[in-house]
Amino acid sequence: MTIELAIIGGGPAGYSAAIYAKRAGIKPIIFEKNGGGGMALFSPNIENYAGFESISGLDLMEKMRLHANKYSEIKTYESVTKIIKNKSDFKIETNKNKYIAKAVIICTGTEYKKLNVKGETELQGKGVSYCATCDGFFFKNKKVGVVGGGNSALIEAIYLKQIGCKEVIIIHRRDQLRAEKAYEDEAKSKKVKFLLNKEVTKINGLDKIESITLFDNIKSEKTDLSIDGLFISIGESPQNNLAKELDIKLDQKGYIIVDRSQRTNIKGIYAAGDITGGLRQIITACSEGAIAALSTTEVLGKKYPYWYLL
Ligand SMILES: Cc1cc2nc3c(=O)[nH]c(=O)nc-3n(C[C@H](O)[C@H](O)[C@H](O)COP(=O)(O)OP(=O)(O)OC[C@H]3O[C@@H](n4cnc5c(N)ncnc54)[C@H](O)[C@@H]3O)c2cc1C
């Protein structure tokens, strides 16, 4: 099947790209490996997306999905596994099918970083989680740890306290948090506890998590802490496998390098949203998606004078 524009990733960037593409006379198809919505789904409360003073990530992304679906087919649970460059188009291979696309926008975002310690994989879903909004409910009246010292970790900790976890402990390997002061103050006011200079070196338990082993970076000693749940919130890394295989240029941290029109170094392939690094927020993802979509007009032969194309 030949498609005009393949958008890879059904998060804010991909949804916005689809809306702008269709309105510029392009027929897009979005490929989404999961159900759609992207990372914003994990945010219990979004308060910085213009027009919505306060909205849950789930609600905002459902609105965006419906909007995008008006303009584009969204192929959910269809993961793009490979992009092959042909002379004047691209072969797109997914877990279900093969397609030819004339232009591609990569909007694959980021994924949660792992601690890479013993017990993490074995106990995922058995007490180890990467998303408080998704799994916090199961830990009401329980004692949980949150690993990380950035905004996301603090947001998770505050949320877990709000939904009724008995004890919430932030575990951070440095002596200071990276999070904004406002989040730190809110966490403290909600009686979140802090264990600083401590690294999780092992997660213990058989059918469910029982304890974690902590290494104290100052005292150089190990202790075990009994715990019912562990939320790992140590950041995200770019989902750049497709780009790497195509020899698309990446920066030192693995984000796709784009110009002001969202072009990559390969003609016909554009990138938008968190996968390009920089300010990783919904509003910037939407903005980049819009620009990328309109930029594809230059390779799709659409006559529209986008003055900003550089
Ligand atoms: C806990 C948390 C709270 C946040 N709070 C806020 C906030 O309050 N305000 C704000 O503005 N931002 C917030 N963010 C950031 C925001 O969610 C991201 O900036 C935004 O989601 C980026 O959109 P995106 O479309 O670039 O990528 P994503 O949202 O990551 O979407 C990428 C999509 O691509 C799909 N995908 C990946 N690889 C493939 C493939 N090979 N084939 C098919 N599909 C693929 C993924 O499944 C995913 O759905 C928060 C993030 C987190 C984690």
The ligand as a Gaussian input file, in Angstrom:
#p B3LYP/6-31G(d) Opt

LIG

0 1
 C        5.006000      12.087000      34.216000
 C        5.026000      13.117000      33.116000
 C        4.399000      14.329000      33.294000
 C        4.410000      15.275000      32.271000
 N        3.768000      16.461000      32.480000
 C        3.728000      17.381000      31.489000
 C        3.016000      18.604000      31.677000
 O        2.433000      18.867000      32.732000
 N        3.012000      19.489000      30.625000
 C        3.647000      19.243000      29.445000
 O        3.574000      20.066000      28.550000
 N        4.318000      18.092000      29.258000
 C        4.393000      17.166000      30.244000
 N        5.085000      16.000000      30.046000
 C        5.863000      15.843000      28.798000
 C        4.967000      15.445000      27.608000
 O        4.235000      14.298000      27.966000
 C        5.833000      15.206000      26.380000
 O        6.591000      16.344000      26.105000
 C        4.980000      14.879000      25.150000
 O        4.169000      13.762000      25.397000
 C        5.862000      14.605000      23.926000
 O        5.054000      14.254000      22.834000
 P        5.632000      13.418000      21.597000
 O        4.486000      13.230000      20.679000
 O        6.861000      14.025000      21.099000
 O        6.103000      12.018000      22.204000
 P        5.306000      10.924000      23.072000
 O        4.222000      11.556000      23.854000
 O        6.364000      10.184000      23.794000
 O        4.666000       9.994000      21.973000
 C        5.438000       9.134000      21.186000
 C        4.549000       8.011000      20.696000
 O        5.268000       7.257000      19.716000
 C        4.954000       5.892000      19.871000
 N        6.034000       5.114000      19.246000
 C        7.332000       5.052000      19.623000
 N        8.025000       4.253000      18.787000
 C        7.148000       3.799000      17.854000
 C        7.258000       2.937000      16.734000
 N        8.414000       2.371000      16.387000
 N        6.144000       2.677000      16.000000
 C        4.952000       3.236000      16.324000
 N        4.795000       4.057000      17.398000
 C        5.878000       4.344000      18.140000
 C        4.855000       5.712000      21.380000
 O        4.098000       4.568000      21.729000
 C        4.164000       7.025000      21.794000
 O        2.761000       6.897000      21.857000
 C        5.079000      15.012000      31.037000
 C        5.701000      13.781000      30.844000
 C        5.685000      12.837000      31.867000
 C        6.364000      11.516000      31.643000

